[in-house]
Amino acid sequence: MQKTSFWKAGHTPTLLASFFYFDLSFMVWVILGPLAVQISNDIGLTPSQKGLMVATPLLAGALLRIVMGVLVDHLKPKKAGLIGQLIVIAGLLWAWLGQLDSYADMLMLGAILGVAGAAFAVALPLASRWYPPEHQGTALGIAGAGNSGTAIAALFAPSMALAFGWQSVFGWCLIPLGVALAVYLVFAKDAPSAPPPKALIEYLHILKDKDAWWFMFFYSVTFGGFSGLASSLTIYFNSQYGMSPVTAGYFTAACVFAGSLVRPLGGRIADRIGGIRTLSMMYVLAASFLFIASVGLTHAEAAVIVFVLAMLALGVGNGAVFQLVPQRFRKEIGVMTGLVGMAGGIGGFYLASSLGYSRQLTGSYQLGLTVFASLAVIALLGLSFVKSRWRTTWGSAAMTSAKI
């Protein structure tokens, strides 16, 4: 009954086109992570440089999500997404045909790939605006499952780099991106009920609302943990356990698939039992598994299991956050998606770069993982602080039909 009503409630072709566009955008957003070991061997990078290289697209994507959020509200989601896709394709052409032989070149490429990470601020509003409040968690969970593109990168990029050279991988990426662009142009449609665009100064007004900052912090932990690990685990498994880049990529893909595929489940669970309850449970689990991972497990197989469980918790948490955001900021969903997505990217940048610095300064990843696990505990405490107010104001039964 619930499933049937959901598929009749919105526009399925747009939802699936949003997912596909998001999926392949995320594939290229984190592509430097799975290639980092081979790139580092060729141009000679320190652990901290490797960490910053894979973190740069995360930071660039975070900042560009604000820009894309503004474009979404002023140009509508479909046109904004088209602009972003064309920029990414042009950047990959340069990366494929150009001369990438220095650390500075890789940082510049990382900044360009950040545009792909900004797809988040397009795909979610494009899907969200078609669906009523009671289906927001499920709709945004499906669109947001495009996170699985990070697993595609981890699964195929290292072996393709071994076969063709790591720079050729950027050229191969153009093929699926071209298909995604065609699907997007044909099937994605802007919702007829989109809110009118606002003056740029009005976007700053949202930051005066303390709930905006809470959502940004909560997502910086859930999505920051997911994206930071997705970009770093290939390096982690290679340096911690001596795995080949290809094997490390397979292990990373297992972890990332877990976190990405459960995002729709997170939205679905949040629709049924409430986003606050779902998110609270996920912070407990994520913090626990990250603390376990920080001790430096002896066997790689045990580490994979722990990281899979941590990514499952973070993935469900991602879906839960975006079950709540449209309830609180329905009319500002475009800019809020950009703001919250920006915070998630910054969280990923922090985790990925801190793991590299932790390895270089202390010889292990323990400090970086411990600090991030502590952030999950702080997020849990913050959620406990605001939940009563949320449930009695904008999340009350009188204000929304969705469970908060």
C-alpha positions in Angstrom: 0.0 0.0 0.0 2.7 2.4 1.0 4.9 1.5 -1.9 2.1 1.9 -4.5 1.0 5.2 -3.1 4.6 6.5 -3.3 5.1 5.6 -6.9 1.9 7.4 -7.8 2.7 10.5 -5.7 5.5 12.1 -7.8 7.3 11.8 -11.2 9.2 8.6 -11.4 11.2 9.4 -14.6 12.6 12.5 -12.9 13.4 10.6 -9.7 15.3 7.9 -11.6 17.1 10.4 -13.9 18.1 12.4 -10.8 19.6 9.2 -9.3 21.5 8.3 -12.4 22.9 11.8 -12.8 23.8 12.0 -9.2 25.4 8.5 -9.3 27.8 9.2 -12.1 28.6 12.6 -10.8 29.7 11.1 -7.5 31.7 8.5 -9.4 34.0 11.2 -10.9 33.8 13.4 -7.7 35.8 10.8 -5.7 37.8 9.3 -8.6 41.1 10.6 -7.2 40.7 8.4 -4.1 40.8 5.0 -5.8 43.6 6.3 -8.1 45.6 7.9 -5.3 48.1 5.1 -4.8 49.1 4.9 -8.4 49.2 8.7 -8.8 51.3 9.0 -5.7 53.8 6.3 -7.0 54.2 8.3 -10.3 54.6 11.8 -9.0 55.8 11.1 -5.5 53.4 12.3 -2.8 53.7 12.3 1.0 50.9 10.8 3.1 49.6 14.3 3.9 49.7 15.3 0.2 47.8 12.2 -0.7 45.2 13.1 1.9 44.9 16.6 0.7 44.7 15.6 -2.9 41.7 13.3 -2.3 40.1 15.8 0.0 40.3 18.8 -2.4 37.3 17.7 -4.6 35.3 17.3 -1.3 36.0 20.8 -0.2 35.5 22.3 -3.7 32.3 20.3 -4.1 31.1 21.6 -0.7 31.7 25.3 -1.5 30.2 24.9 -5.0 27.0 23.4 -3.6 26.1 26.9 -2.4 26.6 28.2 -5.9 24.6 25.4 -7.3 21.9 25.9 -4.7 21.5 29.5 -5.9 21.4 28.4 -9.5 18.7 25.8 -8.7 16.4 28.4 -7.3 17.0 31.0 -10.0 17.4 28.8 -13.1 15.4 25.7 -11.9 17.1 22.4 -11.2 17.3 20.9 -14.6 19.1 23.9 -16.3 21.5 24.2 -13.3 22.3 20.5 -13.5 23.0 20.7 -17.3 25.5 23.5 -16.7 27.3 21.5 -14.0 27.5 18.4 -16.2 29.0 20.3 -19.1 31.7 21.8 -16.9 32.6 18.4 -15.5 32.8 16.8 -19.0 35.1 19.6 -20.1 37.3 19.2 -17.1 37.7 15.4 -17.7 38.6 16.1 -21.3 41.5 18.3 -20.0 42.5 15.7 -17.5 42.6 13.0 -20.1 44.4 15.0 -22.9 46.5 17.3 -20.7 49.8 16.9 -18.8 49.3 16.0 -15.2 52.7 15.5 -13.6 52.7 17.5 -10.4 51.0 17.9 -7.1 49.7 21.3 -8.2 48.1 19.8 -11.3 46.3 17.2 -9.2 44.9 19.9 -6.8 43.7 21.9 -9.8 41.9 18.8 -11.1 40.4 18.2 -7.7 38.9 21.7 -7.7 37.3 21.0 -11.1 36.0 17.7 -10.0 34.3 19.5 -7.1 31.7 20.7 -9.7 30.6 17.0 -9.9 30.1 16.9 -6.1 27.8 20.0 -6.4 25.4 17.7 -8.2 24.0 17.0 -4.8 22.4 20.5 -4.7 20.6 19.7 -8.0 19.5 16.1 -7.8 17.8 16.3 -4.5 15.6 19.5 -5.1 14.9 18.1 -8.6 13.4 15.0 -7.0 12.1 16.5 -3.8 9.8 19.1 -5.4 7.7 16.4 -7.0 6.8 14.6 -3.7 4.5 15.4 -0.7 5.9 15.6 2.8 5.0 12.0 3.8 7.2 10.7 1.0 10.2 13.0 1.3 12.4 10.5 3.1 11.8 7.8 0.5 12.2 10.1 -2.5 15.3 11.8 -1.3 16.7 8.5 -0.2 16.3 7.1 -3.7 17.8 10.2 -5.4 20.6 10.3 -2.8 21.5 6.7 -3.3 23.6 8.1 -6.2 26.3 8.0 -3.5 26.8 4.5 -4.9 28.8 6.1 -7.7 31.7 6.3 -5.2 31.6 2.5 -5.1 31.8 2.3 -8.9 34.9 4.4 -8.8 36.5 2.2 -6.1 35.6 -1.0 -7.9 36.8 -0.2 -11.4 39.2 2.8 -11.3 42.3 1.0 -9.9 42.1 -2.0 -12.3 41.5 0.3 -15.3 44.5 2.4 -14.2 46.6 -0.8 -14.1 45.5 -1.7 -17.6 45.5 1.6 -19.4 47.3 4.1 -17.1 45.6 6.3 -14.5 45.3 9.3 -16.7 43.3 7.3 -19.3 40.7 6.6 -16.6 39.5 10.2 -17.0 38.8 9.6 -20.6 36.9 6.4 -20.0 34.7 8.3 -17.5 33.4 10.4 -20.4 31.4 7.5 -21.8 29.0 6.9 -18.9 28.8 10.7 -18.3 27.6 11.2 -21.8 25.0 8.5 -21.3 23.9 10.2 -18.1 23.6 13.6 -19.8 21.4 12.1 -22.5 19.1 10.4 -20.0 18.9 13.6 -17.9 18.0 15.7 -20.9 15.2 13.3 -22.0 13.6 12.2 -18.7 14.2 14.9 -16.0 11.6 17.6 -15.7 11.2 20.5 -13.3 8.3 20.2 -10.9 5.4 22.7 -11.7 5.2 23.8 -8.0 8.7 25.1 -7.6 8.9 28.1 -5.2 9.7 31.5 -6.8 13.4 32.6 -6.8 14.6 34.8 -4.0 17.0 37.8 -3.9 20.5 36.6 -3.1 20.5 38.5 0.2 17.6 36.3 1.3 19.8 33.2 1.3 21.9 34.7 4.1 18.7 35.1 6.2 18.4 31.3 6.5 21.7 31.3 8.3 20.1 33.3 11.1 17.9 30.3 11.8 19.7 28.1 14.3 18.0 24.9 12.9 19.9 25.5 9.7 23.2 25.2 11.6 22.1 22.1 13.4 21.2 20.4 10.1 24.6 21.4 8.7 26.4 20.0 11.7 24.4 16.7 11.7 25.1 16.2 8.0 28.8 17.1 8.3 29.1 14.0 10.4 26.9 11.5 8.5 27.8 12.5 4.9 31.2 13.8 6.0 32.0 10.4 7.4 30.7 8.6 4.3 32.5 10.8 1.7 35.7 11.1 3.7 36.0 7.3 4.0 35.0 6.7 0.4 37.9 8.9 -0.7 40.4 7.6 1.8 39.9 3.9 2.3 41.9 2.8 -0.8 44.9 4.6 0.6 44.1 3.2 4.1 44.0 -0.4 3.1 47.1 0.0 0.9 49.3 1.6 3.6 47.8 -0.1 6.6 47.7 -3.7 5.3 50.0 -3.6 2.3 47.3 -4.4 -0.2 47.7 -3.7 -3.9 45.7 -0.7 -5.3 43.2 -3.1 -7.0 42.5 -5.2 -3.9 42.3 -2.1 -1.8 39.8 -0.7 -4.3 37.7 -3.9 -4.0 37.7 -3.6 -0.2 36.8 0.1 -0.4 33.9 -0.7 -2.8 32.4 -3.2 -0.4 32.4 -0.5 2.3 31.0 2.2 0.1 28.3 0.0 -1.5 27.0 -0.6 2.0 26.8 3.0 2.9 25.3 4.2 -0.4 22.7 1.4 -0.9 21.1 1.9 2.5 20.5 5.6 2.0 17.0 5.0 0.6 16.4 2.6 3.6 17.4 5.4 5.9 14.8 7.7 4.4 12.2 4.9 4.4 12.8 4.1 8.1 12.7 7.8 8.9 9.4 8.1 7.2 8.0 5.3 9.3 9.5 5.9 12.8 10.7 9.5 12.5 14.0 11.1 11.4 15.1 12.0 14.9 14.8 8.5 16.3 16.5 7.0 13.2 19.3 9.5 13.3 19.9 9.1 17.0 20.4 5.3 16.7 22.7 5.8 13.7 25.0 8.2 15.6 25.4 5.6 18.4 26.3 2.9 15.9 28.6 5.1 13.7 30.5 6.4 16.8 30.9 2.8 18.1 32.3 1.4 14.9 34.6 4.3 14.2 36.1 4.0 17.7 36.7 0.3 17.1 38.3 1.1 13.7 40.6 3.6 15.4 42.4 1.0 17.4 44.1 -0.4 14.2 42.7 -3.9 13.7 45.3 -6.6 13.1 43.5 -8.2 10.2 42.2 -6.5 7.0 39.1 -8.7 7.0 38.1 -7.5 10.4 38.7 -3.9 9.4 36.4 -4.3 6.3 33.6 -5.6 8.5 33.9 -2.7 10.9 34.1 -0.1 8.2 31.1 -1.7 6.4 29.1 -1.5 9.6 30.2 2.1 10.1 29.2 3.0 6.5 25.8 1.3 7.0 25.1 3.5 9.9 26.4 6.7 8.2 24.4 5.8 5.0 21.1 5.4 7.0 21.9 8.6 8.8 22.2 10.5 5.5 18.8 9.4 4.5 17.4 10.4 7.9 18.8 13.9 7.8 17.1 14.5 4.4 13.8 13.2 5.7 13.9 16.1 8.2 15.3 18.9 6.1 12.3 19.3 3.7 9.9 19.3 6.6 11.6 22.2 8.3 12.6 24.2 5.1 10.1 23.2 2.5 10.1 26.6 0.7 13.9 27.0 0.9 14.8 23.4 -0.1 17.1 24.5 -2.9 19.4 26.7 -0.8 19.1 24.4 2.3 20.2 21.4 0.1 23.2 23.5 -0.9 24.0 24.6 2.7 23.6 21.2 4.2 25.4 19.5 1.3 28.2 22.0 1.7 28.6 21.1 5.4 28.7 17.4 4.4 31.4 18.1 1.9 33.4 20.0 4.5 33.1 17.2 6.9 34.4 14.8 4.2 37.3 17.2 3.5 38.2 17.3 7.2 38.1 13.5 7.6 40.1 12.7 4.4 42.8 15.4 5.1 43.0 14.6 8.8 43.6 10.9 8.1 46.6 11.9 5.8 48.0 14.2 8.4 47.5 11.7 11.2 49.4 9.1 9.2 52.3 11.4 8.5 52.6 12.9 12.0 51.9 9.8 14.2 52.5 6.9 11.8 48.9 5.7 12.2 45.3 6.7 11.4 44.2 6.4 15.0 44.0 10.0 15.9 42.0 11.0 12.8 39.4 8.3 13.3 39.1 8.9 17.0 38.4 12.6 16.6 35.8 12.0 14.0 34.1 9.3 16.1 34.0 11.9 18.9 32.2 14.3 16.5 29.4 11.6 16.1 29.0 11.6 19.9 28.7 15.4 19.9 26.1 15.2 17.2 24.1 12.7 19.2 24.2 15.1 22.2 23.1 18.0 20.0 20.2 16.0 18.5 19.1 15.1 22.1 19.2 18.8 22.9 16.9 20.0 20.0 14.5 17.0 19.6 11.8 18.2 22.1 11.6 21.6 20.5 11.4 20.2 17.0 8.7 17.8 17.9 6.5 20.5 19.5 7.0 23.2 16.8 7.5 22.5 13.1 7.5 18.8 13.6 4.2 18.6 15.5 1.3 16.6 14.1 -0.5 19.9 13.6 2.2 21.2 11.3 3.1 18.2 9.1 1.8 14.7 8.2 5.3 13.3 8.3 6.8 11.6 11.3 9.5 13.6 12.9 
